[in-house]
Amino acid sequence: MLLLGIGVYPIWAAAGQAASDALWNIVHNLCVANEEKQGQPDPCVLVDLRNGEQKGYVLLKDLFGATQFLLIPTARVTGIESPLLLAPGAPNYFASAWRLRTYVDGVLHKTLPRDDIALAINSVSGRTQNQLHIHIDCVRSDVHRILLAQEAAIGARWAPLGVPLARHHYLAMRVEGDQLDAANPFKLLADGVPGAREDMGHHTLVVVGAIFSDDHPGFIILDDQAVPATGDRASGEELQDHSCAITQS
């Protein structure tokens, strides 16, 4: 779910754009413009243009949930289906989103274990905005428990997870390492799941931090594909908890 707070960010209406472009207008016409002209990222909390606008990103606090943030490219990237994400030299937006999870810690005034955090991008049918955005927030407690129980069965290649998550059947794979710089989830999906490269728009990706049983850090990456006949919109955000209840367990 994306709650943009149109009363706070009315630029889409002034520009005469459809509501699905609201996020793009916030990023392009407000955050980037304010950063360049005034040195302030408002209404974003961060604008990173160190590698230029075509490879930059912003961090925006979503108005839904106390701890939910969105990483959004400063380039015009419609969503998971964009070929720009698989182009040579494409930014690894998931790697940047993972580093920015510390903003969730800041809201909570404590450092969360890496396996409390999930990153998610929804499919075309599971989103409301036509500008790529990665949701950064806590993972659902039940999802955390299932992934912990299934860890031994999750390997380095995509395979069906043995247990449904939020009533949907996900593929899962594991990635070793503290960061995601060497593992771009978009490319792992396109190269590893048959047919995904030609149909990226109908997929969702979720990255959950992990501390594996050997105490090594890593990630569990999850993929679901939209199945309209069953009502599955491939909205991986469903695996996040915007109330961050896991921090109370």
BANU-778684 format. One record per residue (C-alpha): residue number from 1; residue in three letters; x, y, z. Coordinates in pm, whole numbers, plus 50000, padded with zeros to 5 digits. Layout:
BEGIN
   pos   code      px      py      pz
   NUM    ala       X       Y       Z
...
//
This chain:
BEGIN
   pos   code      px      py      pz
     1    met   50000   50000   50000
     2    leu   50125   50348   49919
     3    leu   49980   50650   50096
     4    leu   50127   50958   49937
     5    gly   49936   51216   50131
     6    ile   49808   51422   49839
     7    gly   49709   51700   50076
     8    val   50075   51735   50169
     9    tyr   50219   51668   49824
    10    pro   49973   51834   49577
    11    ile   50218   51873   49289
    12    trp   50053   51603   49078
    13    ala   49727   51795   49066
    14    ala   49895   52123   48979
    15    ala   50077   51953   48695
    16    gly   49759   51796   48564
    17    gln   49909   51447   48586
    18    ala   49729   51125   48667
    19    ala   49748   51008   49027
    20    ser   49975   50722   48919
    21    asp   50246   50981   48848
    22    ala   50220   51146   49190
    23    leu   50535   50982   49320
    24    trp   50738   51082   49016
    25    asn   50625   51443   49051
    26    ile   50716   51450   49419
    27    val   51065   51320   49343
    28    his   51136   51521   49028
    29    asn   50954   51849   49091
    30    leu   51003   51878   49466
    31    cys   51280   51667   49619
    32    val   51539   51696   49342
    33    ala   51449   52056   49262
    34    asn   51472   52162   49626
    35    glu   51802   51980   49673
    36    glu   51957   52143   49368
    37    lys   51827   52494   49437
    38    gln   51830   52512   49816
    39    gly   52042   52222   49938
    40    gln   51737   52077   50114
    41    pro   51570   51748   50009
    42    asp   51216   51835   50126
    43    pro   50975   51664   50130
    44    cys   51221   51374   50100
    45    val   51461   51299   50382
    46    leu   51753   51232   50147
    47    val   51850   51304   49787
    48    asp   52162   51126   49658
    49    leu   52290   51263   49327
    50    arg   52657   51169   49369
    51    asn   52645   50958   49052
    52    gly   52420   51197   48861
    53    glu   52045   51221   48831
    54    gln   52024   50919   48598
    55    lys   52173   50696   48868
    56    gly   52059   50880   49179
    57    tyr   51782   50812   49427
    58    val   51580   50972   49703
    59    leu   51449   50844   50031
    60    leu   51091   50945   50113
    61    lys   50905   50877   50436
    62    asp   50576   50715   50341
    63    leu   50284   50858   50536
    64    phe   50148   50508   50595
    65    gly   50313   50343   50894
    66    ala   50552   50492   51145
    67    thr   50860   50324   51002
    68    gln   50799   50282   50629
    69    phe   51039   50452   50387
    70    leu   51058   50442   50007
    71    leu   51371   50442   49796
    72    ile   51289   50600   49459
    73    pro   51518   50657   49158
    74    thr   51568   51014   49042
    75    ala   51561   50884   48684
    76    arg   51226   50806   48522
    77    val   51198   50433   48590
    78    thr   50840   50307   48573
    79    gly   50877   49993   48782
    80    ile   51007   49639   48798
    81    glu   50928   49592   48428
    82    ser   51169   49867   48314
    83    pro   51455   49738   48095
    84    leu   51674   50008   48251
    85    leu   51705   49789   48562
    86    leu   51876   49512   48365
    87    ala   52096   49734   48147
    88    pro   52476   49714   48184
    89    gly   52589   49943   48463
    90    ala   52238   49984   48604
    91    pro   52229   50100   48967
    92    asn   52164   49832   49225
    93    tyr   51875   50008   49397
    94    phe   51819   49720   49637
    95    ala   52176   49754   49766
    96    ser   52116   50122   49836
    97    ala   51779   50049   49998
    98    trp   51940   49798   50231
    99    arg   52196   50051   50350
   100    leu   51918   50301   50414
   101    arg   51736   50065   50652
   102    thr   51911   50260   50929
   103    tyr   51636   50521   50890
   104    val   51393   50261   51026
   105    asp   51628   50219   51321
   106    gly   51627   50596   51366
   107    val   51249   50613   51396
   108    leu   51252   50331   51653
   109    his   51558   50464   51836
   110    lys   51725   50124   51831
   111    thr   51922   49905   51592
   112    leu   51711   49620   51457
   113    pro   51855   49277   51379
   114    arg   51902   49241   51005
   115    asp   51638   48967   50988
   116    asp   51372   49209   51112
   117    ile   51394   49415   50792
   118    ala   51242   49352   50449
   119    leu   51264   49536   50117
   120    ala   50980   49496   49868
   121    ile   50882   49603   49519
   122    asn   50538   49522   49383
   123    ser   50434   49406   49038
   124    val   50249   49621   48784
   125    ser   49916   49486   48907
   126    gly   50014   49519   49274
   127    arg   50110   49886   49274
   128    thr   49945   50225   49241
   129    gln   50242   50431   49117
   130    asn   50428   50427   48786
   131    gln   50763   50524   48935
   132    leu   50981   50250   49078
   133    his   50986   50250   49458
   134    ile   51128   49999   49703
   135    his   50944   49972   50034
   136    ile   51176   49958   50337
   137    asp   51019   49839   50660
   138    cys   50986   49556   50911
   139    val   50906   49202   50803
   140    arg   50588   49040   50930
   141    ser   50641   48826   51240
   142    asp   50477   48519   51086
   143    val   50691   48552   50773
   144    his   51001   48578   50993
   145    arg   50908   48256   51173
   146    ile   50841   48066   50850
   147    leu   51167   48174   50688
   148    leu   51361   48076   50999
   149    ala   51198   47733   50997
   150    gln   51258   47686   50624
   151    glu   51617   47813   50618
   152    ala   51780   47472   50565
   153    ala   51566   47413   50255
   154    ile   51649   47749   50092
   155    gly   51945   47718   49858
   156    ala   52151   47934   49625
   157    arg   51910   47881   49335
   158    trp   51546   47970   49298
   159    ala   51309   47700   49422
   160    pro   50954   47693   49559
   161    leu   50930   47775   49928
   162    gly   50760   47485   50098
   163    val   50515   47700   50294
   164    pro   50286   47979   50164
   165    leu   50353   48334   50275
   166    ala   50041   48550   50319
   167    arg   49853   48269   50142
   168    his   50068   48300   49830
   169    his   50333   48066   49692
   170    tyr   50676   48223   49663
   171    leu   51003   48113   49514
   172    ala   51304   48159   49739
   173    met   51682   48168   49721
   174    arg   51959   48266   49958
   175    val   52245   48510   49909
   176    glu   52549   48523   50135
   177    gly   52707   48849   50247
   178    asp   52654   49150   50465
   179    gln   52552   49377   50175
   180    leu   52380   49336   49837
   181    asp   52639   49510   49620
   182    ala   52743   49185   49450
   183    ala   52389   49050   49413
   184    asn   52131   49256   49227
   185    pro   51788   49099   49293
   186    phe   51645   49229   48963
   187    lys   51916   49046   48769
   188    leu   51894   48736   48988
   189    leu   51524   48716   48902
   190    ala   51570   48783   48530
   191    asp   51855   48534   48495
   192    gly   51734   48266   48733
   193    val   51358   48221   48692
   194    pro   51251   48083   48353
   195    gly   51047   48337   48158
   196    ala   51095   48617   48412
   197    arg   51315   48836   48192
   198    glu   51038   48858   47932
   199    asp   50766   48915   48193
   200    met   50925   49111   48477
   201    gly   50620   49332   48524
   202    his   50414   49044   48660
   203    his   50669   48959   48929
   204    thr   50730   49095   49276
   205    leu   51056   49083   49471
   206    val   51109   49080   49846
   207    val   51449   49081   50014
   208    val   51461   48982   50380
   209    gly   51776   49017   50586
   210    ala   51902   48692   50735
   211    ile   52145   48559   50992
   212    phe   52200   48202   50881
   213    ser   52249   47911   51120
   214    asp   52626   47930   51073
   215    asp   52606   48290   51204
   216    his   52696   48430   50862
   217    pro   52491   48728   50741
   218    gly   52295   48714   50419
   219    phe   51957   48756   50257
   220    ile   51656   48550   50157
   221    ile   51515   48673   49828
   222    leu   51154   48594   49744
   223    asp   50961   48610   49417
   224    asp   50592   48574   49342
   225    gln   50421   48599   49003
   226    ala   50079   48753   48954
   227    val   49795   48508   48888
   228    pro   49481   48716   48822
   229    ala   49252   48411   48825
   230    thr   49337   48347   49191
   231    gly   49348   48710   49299
   232    asp   49726   48705   49348
   233    arg   49847   49052   49240
   234    ala   50210   48975   49324
   235    ser   50232   49247   49586
   236    gly   50535   49151   49793
   237    glu   50468   49442   50026
   238    glu   50216   49204   50187
   239    leu   50511   49042   50364
   240    gln   50595   49364   50545
   241    asp   50441   49495   50865
   242    his   50405   49871   50867
   243    ser   50331   49864   51240
   244    cys   50668   49694   51297
   245    ala   50518   49456   51554
   246    ile   50821   49226   51533
   247    thr   51013   49475   51743
   248    gln   50776   49398   52031
   249    ser   50822   49020   52020
//
